Amino acid sequence: MSHTTTSGIILNIEDFVKQRDFLIHEKDPVIKFDFVYADNWKERTGSKDYGIHLEFNFTKFQEGQSLFDIISLHQLYMLAELCSNLCELCASTLPKPKKTNSLKKNTKTI
């Protein structure tokens, strides 16, 4: 969705019409995204149904339409939160780099 808007957060038809036409003719023009933390992140505590649920119907997109008519600010916040949480989860599973004191390696005694 980030490439389908102008700087005024308005849909630009040239940026989504090919995707819309492909979905209408080859797939389903309704895109659904459901992410429930408890189903995908076993270590998470809290509500079992907390997550994000998005649905976009590409046949209803119109030139000049505000992005916020398609996805609410709250949904954008939830999506940003999910991205942040996934980055933290990924970072926590990667091996930690060994700390080296690069200052000592590059100094010479005169």
Backbone bond lengths (Angstrom), bond angles and torsions (degrees), N, CA, C in turn:
res aa  C-N    CA-C-N  psi(-1)  N-CA   C-N-CA  omega(-1)  CA-C   N-CA-C  phi
1 M - - - 1.455 - - 1.523 111.81 -
2 S 1.315 118.21 -21.77 1.461 119.15 -175.38 1.518 112.31 -66.03
3 H 1.321 118.96 -22.19 1.459 121.04 -178.50 1.527 112.43 -95.37
4 T 1.313 118.09 3.69 1.460 120.21 -176.39 1.512 112.92 -102.86
5 T 1.313 116.62 9.90 1.459 118.43 -177.08 1.516 111.03 -125.85
6 T 1.308 115.42 157.22 1.458 121.64 173.00 1.524 107.68 -87.21
7 S 1.299 117.19 -179.01 1.462 120.05 178.40 1.527 111.52 -64.24
8 G 1.332 117.47 -18.17 1.465 121.50 177.56 1.519 112.68 -89.35
9 I 1.323 117.91 12.36 1.467 124.41 -179.17 1.531 110.46 60.80
10 I 1.321 116.04 39.21 1.459 122.85 179.78 1.528 108.12 -114.79
11 L 1.331 117.07 137.77 1.461 120.68 179.81 1.517 111.46 -64.38
12 N 1.303 115.70 137.89 1.456 124.00 177.43 1.530 106.61 -113.93
13 I 1.316 118.68 114.92 1.465 122.71 -170.26 1.525 113.37 -58.19
14 E 1.338 118.03 -35.47 1.461 119.74 -179.32 1.524 111.86 -61.49
15 D 1.323 116.78 -23.86 1.459 120.68 -176.48 1.527 113.94 -87.12
16 F 1.323 118.64 -14.54 1.466 118.02 -179.54 1.521 114.13 -127.89
17 V 1.331 119.73 -8.66 1.465 121.30 -173.51 1.529 112.14 -64.68
18 K 1.338 118.86 -39.09 1.470 120.26 179.72 1.529 110.81 -66.21
19 Q 1.332 116.75 -41.61 1.468 120.13 178.24 1.528 109.84 -65.06
20 R 1.318 116.58 -42.48 1.469 120.80 179.32 1.527 110.50 -60.87
21 D 1.333 117.23 -48.52 1.462 120.58 -178.70 1.519 111.50 -62.73
22 F 1.332 117.20 -40.25 1.463 120.58 177.29 1.525 110.31 -60.95
23 L 1.331 116.92 -46.49 1.463 120.28 -178.72 1.526 111.69 -64.72
24 I 1.323 117.31 -38.36 1.461 120.78 -179.80 1.527 110.82 -64.73
25 H 1.336 116.74 -43.05 1.462 120.57 -173.25 1.526 114.13 -90.93
26 E 1.320 118.34 -26.82 1.463 120.37 -173.36 1.527 114.52 -113.61
27 K 1.289 117.51 -26.53 1.467 120.95 -174.37 1.514 109.51 -132.04
28 D 1.306 115.49 -132.78 1.463 123.10 178.31 1.529 107.01 -125.10
29 P 1.331 118.99 124.88 1.469 119.99 -177.37 1.530 114.01 -72.03
30 V 1.331 117.03 -3.46 1.461 120.61 177.21 1.531 108.01 -102.23
31 I 1.311 115.62 115.35 1.460 122.16 179.63 1.521 107.61 -99.51
32 K 1.329 115.98 126.53 1.466 121.37 178.36 1.516 108.68 -118.08
33 F 1.312 115.23 134.73 1.457 121.85 177.19 1.515 107.55 -130.04
34 D 1.313 116.14 116.51 1.465 122.04 178.02 1.517 108.80 -124.62
35 F 1.307 116.53 123.67 1.459 121.59 176.18 1.513 107.65 -131.71
36 V 1.327 115.78 115.46 1.460 122.31 176.78 1.520 106.59 -109.94
37 Y 1.319 116.83 120.15 1.460 121.44 -174.88 1.523 112.25 -54.13
38 A 1.311 118.30 -46.27 1.464 121.40 -175.92 1.530 112.23 -62.45
39 D 1.313 117.76 -28.70 1.460 121.17 179.49 1.523 112.64 -77.44
40 N 1.321 117.11 -20.98 1.457 121.18 -172.12 1.522 115.06 -122.28
41 W 1.302 117.09 -11.42 1.460 121.26 -175.35 1.526 107.23 -136.93
42 K 1.308 115.59 90.73 1.470 121.58 -171.12 1.532 113.45 -62.92
43 E 1.339 117.52 -29.90 1.464 120.85 -178.04 1.527 112.74 -75.19
44 R 1.306 117.64 -14.59 1.465 120.89 -176.10 1.525 110.44 -70.75
45 T 1.320 114.31 137.73 1.466 119.93 174.59 1.518 107.87 -109.71
46 G 1.285 116.27 163.11 1.464 120.28 179.77 1.515 110.68 118.13
47 S 1.304 115.02 -161.75 1.458 121.89 -176.91 1.530 111.31 -57.73
48 K 1.303 116.58 136.83 1.471 121.98 -179.68 1.521 112.50 -75.77
49 D 1.341 118.70 -16.71 1.468 119.03 179.42 1.528 113.04 -111.27
50 Y 1.343 117.32 12.86 1.468 119.84 178.76 1.524 109.62 -71.08
51 G 1.312 115.61 130.66 1.455 120.22 178.26 1.509 110.49 175.25
52 I 1.314 114.49 -157.95 1.459 120.69 -178.35 1.521 108.78 -128.10
53 H 1.299 115.66 137.28 1.465 122.58 -179.92 1.531 107.64 -131.42
54 L 1.325 115.41 114.68 1.464 120.86 -178.96 1.522 109.77 -123.28
55 E 1.317 115.69 146.81 1.459 121.38 175.45 1.532 108.32 -143.38
56 F 1.334 115.07 126.39 1.459 121.17 179.87 1.518 109.17 -123.24
57 N 1.321 116.54 125.80 1.455 121.56 176.05 1.525 107.94 -104.66
58 F 1.345 115.67 103.44 1.458 120.15 -175.45 1.530 113.02 -63.54
59 T 1.324 118.51 -22.14 1.469 119.67 179.43 1.527 111.58 -71.71
60 K 1.330 117.14 -16.38 1.464 120.48 -179.06 1.527 112.95 -96.63
61 F 1.332 118.13 -5.57 1.461 120.44 178.05 1.514 109.35 -68.14
62 Q 1.330 115.76 140.44 1.462 120.88 179.54 1.519 109.93 -135.26
63 E 1.322 114.85 146.71 1.469 120.94 174.66 1.521 109.02 -56.20
64 G 1.316 116.92 134.18 1.450 121.83 177.75 1.521 114.43 84.45
65 Q 1.317 117.38 -3.68 1.461 121.38 179.75 1.531 109.24 -72.10
66 S 1.308 116.79 141.65 1.457 121.43 177.91 1.528 109.83 -73.26
67 L 1.314 115.14 139.86 1.465 120.17 175.51 1.527 110.69 -55.77
68 F 1.345 116.25 -33.79 1.459 120.45 -177.09 1.530 112.81 -74.03
69 D 1.345 118.20 -9.57 1.461 120.97 170.81 1.531 110.03 -78.88
70 I 1.324 116.23 -19.32 1.462 121.90 -177.24 1.519 111.08 -98.14
71 I 1.318 116.30 -41.43 1.466 121.44 -179.73 1.526 107.80 -136.14
72 S 1.304 116.31 127.98 1.468 120.38 -176.31 1.530 110.73 -74.46
73 L 1.317 115.38 161.35 1.464 119.79 175.93 1.521 110.90 -58.72
74 H 1.328 116.87 -37.30 1.465 120.34 178.28 1.528 110.76 -63.49
75 Q 1.332 117.34 -42.81 1.462 120.25 178.40 1.529 110.87 -65.37
76 L 1.331 117.66 -38.78 1.459 120.57 176.00 1.526 110.85 -62.36
77 Y 1.322 116.56 -40.29 1.460 121.20 176.26 1.529 110.03 -61.55
78 M 1.321 116.43 -46.28 1.469 120.34 -179.81 1.528 111.05 -61.97
79 L 1.321 117.43 -39.56 1.459 121.90 178.00 1.532 110.54 -65.59
80 A 1.322 116.95 -42.44 1.466 120.64 177.03 1.527 110.58 -63.87
81 E 1.328 116.93 -39.89 1.461 121.02 177.71 1.526 110.26 -62.40
82 L 1.324 117.37 -43.28 1.462 121.13 178.56 1.525 110.49 -60.60
83 C 1.323 117.31 -46.47 1.469 120.97 179.26 1.522 110.63 -59.34
84 S 1.324 117.20 -44.53 1.460 121.56 179.09 1.527 110.85 -62.64
85 N 1.317 116.88 -45.34 1.465 120.87 -179.84 1.526 111.75 -63.76
86 L 1.321 117.47 -40.19 1.463 120.44 178.62 1.528 111.04 -66.49
87 C 1.327 117.35 -36.89 1.470 120.62 176.07 1.521 110.71 -63.48
88 E 1.328 117.11 -42.89 1.463 121.07 178.34 1.525 110.96 -64.38
89 L 1.321 116.65 -41.87 1.459 120.27 179.25 1.524 110.51 -63.18
90 C 1.306 116.50 -44.74 1.461 121.03 178.86 1.529 110.64 -62.15
91 A 1.314 116.96 -46.00 1.461 121.28 -179.80 1.532 111.11 -61.86
92 S 1.317 117.13 -34.97 1.469 119.76 -178.39 1.524 112.09 -73.59
93 T 1.315 118.00 -18.67 1.466 120.21 -179.30 1.526 112.82 -96.67
94 L 1.333 117.62 -11.92 1.462 120.95 179.40 1.521 109.90 -79.18
95 P 1.331 117.23 148.02 1.468 118.77 177.05 1.534 110.37 -64.62
96 K 1.319 114.73 141.88 1.468 119.89 -179.70 1.533 109.04 -76.87
97 P 1.334 117.24 134.79 1.468 118.98 177.31 1.521 110.29 -68.55
98 K 1.324 115.10 146.27 1.459 119.46 178.38 1.518 108.87 -71.19
99 K 1.325 115.30 136.80 1.458 120.06 178.82 1.521 108.58 -82.48
100 T 1.298 114.98 130.32 1.461 120.03 175.69 1.508 108.36 -125.37
101 N 1.292 114.01 150.71 1.457 118.74 177.42 1.519 107.14 -96.02
102 S 1.316 115.93 89.27 1.460 121.25 -175.89 1.521 112.04 -67.14
103 L 1.312 117.92 -20.79 1.451 121.41 179.81 1.523 111.23 -65.33
104 K 1.339 116.72 -42.68 1.461 121.33 -179.15 1.530 110.99 -67.50
105 K 1.310 117.93 -36.61 1.453 121.79 -179.17 1.511 112.01 -64.03
106 N 1.294 118.10 -35.70 1.464 122.31 -172.01 1.533 113.71 -99.16
107 T 1.311 118.71 6.42 1.450 119.46 -179.92 1.517 110.60 -104.53
108 K 1.286 116.08 145.63 1.469 121.92 178.57 1.521 108.52 -119.29
109 T 1.306 115.45 145.11 1.449 120.13 175.46 1.520 108.51 -87.77
110 I 1.319 115.15 131.32 1.476 119.09 -178.73 1.497 109.25 -104.40
